Amino acid sequence: MLPIRKVARVVVIDASGSVLLCRYSDAGRTFWVPPGGALEPGEDHEAAALRELREETGLVASLGTELWERRFVLRLNRGPVDQIERYFLVRLASEQPAVRNTSTEDICELRWWRFQELVSTSERVYPDGFSERLPELLAGQNPGA
């Protein structure tokens, strides 16, 4: 049985409809993913989402609705884990605010993406189907409900 790794992620959408993603490199792969990370002992998903958002981007915001949950086997450098991710929405009132990573994670880059850039990129973006879910989110709907 694989160890379980609980993770909270935040889909951050700015006032212009751009989405903030983090670029990671792990186990020889490079990919983009919404900010977030593993829960610390005694922490719930909501608290972890806010902490990770602050650490990885410098943003302090209120969480919106929970969007969706996904579960999969993730192969990390230290070995495979049974990862359970819960995604939360954050909408910002400004356009592409400055962001900075203050966490100890191996984030290579933070970037604001426009919808058209996401649907046309050849780079790997997680979760699978992320760009297909964005039009509903940008329209104020919850595609995970």
C-alpha positions in Angstrom: 0.0 0.0 0.0 1.4 3.4 -1.0 1.6 6.3 1.5 -1.2 8.8 1.2 -0.2 12.4 0.4 -3.0 15.0 1.0 -2.6 18.1 -1.1 -4.5 21.4 -1.3 -4.2 23.5 -4.6 -5.5 26.9 -5.5 -6.8 28.0 -8.9 -6.0 31.7 -8.9 -7.8 33.8 -11.5 -7.0 37.5 -11.8 -9.4 40.3 -12.9 -8.5 39.8 -16.6 -9.1 36.1 -16.5 -5.5 35.0 -16.4 -4.6 32.0 -14.3 -1.5 31.6 -12.1 0.6 28.4 -12.5 3.8 27.2 -11.0 6.5 25.3 -13.0 8.1 22.3 -11.3 10.7 19.8 -12.2 10.5 16.4 -10.5 11.6 12.9 -11.4 12.9 14.1 -14.7 9.6 15.8 -15.7 8.8 19.5 -16.0 5.1 20.6 -15.6 2.8 23.4 -14.7 0.3 23.2 -11.8 -1.8 25.6 -9.7 -0.1 26.7 -6.5 -0.4 24.3 -3.6 1.2 21.5 -1.7 1.0 18.9 1.0 -0.9 19.4 4.3 1.2 19.8 7.4 0.3 17.8 10.5 -3.0 19.0 12.1 -3.8 21.2 9.1 -7.0 21.0 7.1 -7.2 21.5 3.3 -8.5 25.1 3.6 -5.7 26.2 5.9 -3.1 24.4 3.7 -4.4 26.1 0.6 -4.1 29.5 2.1 -0.6 28.8 3.6 0.7 27.3 0.3 -0.7 30.3 -1.7 1.1 32.7 0.6 4.3 30.7 0.6 4.5 30.0 -3.1 3.1 33.3 -4.4 3.2 35.9 -1.7 -0.6 36.4 -2.2 -2.9 36.7 0.7 -6.6 36.1 -0.3 -9.9 34.6 0.7 -10.7 31.1 -0.5 -13.7 30.7 -2.8 -15.5 27.5 -3.4 -14.0 24.1 -3.5 -13.8 23.1 -7.2 -12.9 19.4 -7.4 -10.9 16.5 -6.0 -8.6 14.2 -7.8 -6.8 11.1 -6.7 -3.9 9.4 -8.5 -0.5 7.7 -8.0 2.2 10.3 -8.2 5.8 9.3 -8.8 8.1 11.6 -6.8 11.9 11.4 -6.5 11.5 9.8 -3.1 9.1 7.2 -4.6 5.4 6.8 -5.5 2.5 8.2 -3.3 -1.2 7.9 -3.4 -2.0 11.6 -3.9 -5.4 13.1 -3.0 -5.7 16.7 -4.2 -8.5 19.2 -3.4 -8.7 22.3 -5.5 -10.1 25.7 -4.3 -10.8 28.9 -6.2 -9.4 32.3 -5.6 -10.5 35.3 -7.6 -8.4 38.5 -7.5 -9.7 42.0 -8.0 -6.5 43.2 -9.8 -4.7 42.1 -13.0 -1.6 39.9 -12.7 -0.3 41.1 -9.3 3.4 40.6 -8.6 4.1 37.1 -7.2 7.1 35.6 -5.5 8.0 32.2 -4.2 9.1 32.1 -0.6 8.7 28.4 0.0 11.4 25.8 0.1 9.8 23.9 -2.8 11.6 23.5 -6.1 9.4 25.9 -8.0 11.2 26.9 -11.2 8.9 29.7 -12.2 5.6 31.5 -11.5 3.6 32.7 -14.5 0.3 34.2 -15.4 -1.4 32.4 -18.3 -4.1 33.6 -20.6 -6.7 31.0 -21.6 -5.5 30.9 -25.2 -1.9 30.3 -24.1 -3.1 27.3 -22.0 -5.1 25.7 -24.8 -2.2 26.1 -27.3 0.8 25.2 -25.1 2.8 22.0 -25.7 4.0 22.1 -22.1 2.5 19.7 -19.6 -0.2 21.3 -17.4 -1.9 19.5 -14.5 -4.5 18.6 -13.6 -5.4 16.8 -16.8 -8.2 18.7 -18.6 -7.4 21.9 -16.7 -7.8 24.1 -19.8 -11.1 22.5 -20.7 -12.5 23.4 -17.2 -11.4 27.0 -17.4 -14.2 28.5 -19.6 -16.8 27.5 -17.0 -14.7 28.9 -14.2 -14.0 32.1 -16.1 -17.8 32.4 -16.6 -18.4 32.0 -12.9 -19.6 28.4 -13.0 -18.1 25.5 -11.1 -17.2 22.6 -13.5 -16.6 20.2 -10.6 -20.0 20.6 -9.0 
